[in-house]
């Protein structure tokens, strides 16, 4: 199953709103608010690579409170 980690930048005052919105998306299976260069890390899964690309592009990256993202596609799952 295609999977990606999306590193998300947002304004600190909008982090809870971004997390709340991500929680409503079925394809987002884990959410990690973090300290550092990025503010939120989201683990996203979909049935196909095309669906994964659509979710990341149109449901995560397009959120009003998201300033920028970096998407890391998982090649294979270990352990």
Secondary structure as the mmCIF struct_conf table of DSSP 4:
data_model
#
loop_
_struct_conf.conf_type_id
_struct_conf.id
_struct_conf.beg_label_comp_id
_struct_conf.beg_label_asym_id
_struct_conf.beg_label_seq_id
_struct_conf.end_label_comp_id
_struct_conf.end_label_asym_id
_struct_conf.end_label_seq_id
STRN STRN1 UNK A 3 UNK A 10
HELX_RH_3T_P HELX_RH_3T_P1 UNK A 12 UNK A 14
HELX_RH_AL_P HELX_RH_AL_P1 UNK A 15 UNK A 23
TURN_TY1_P TURN_TY1_P1 UNK A 24 UNK A 24
TURN_TY1_P TURN_TY1_P2 UNK A 26 UNK A 27
STRN STRN2 UNK A 28 UNK A 33
BEND BEND1 UNK A 35 UNK A 37
BEND BEND2 UNK A 39 UNK A 39
STRN STRN3 UNK A 40 UNK A 45
BEND BEND3 UNK A 47 UNK A 48
HELX_RH_AL_P HELX_RH_AL_P2 UNK A 49 UNK A 54
HELX_RH_PI_P HELX_RH_PI_P1 UNK A 55 UNK A 60
TURN_TY1_P TURN_TY1_P3 UNK A 61 UNK A 62
TURN_TY1_P TURN_TY1_P4 UNK A 64 UNK A 65
STRN STRN4 UNK A 66 UNK A 73
BEND BEND4 UNK A 75 UNK A 75
#
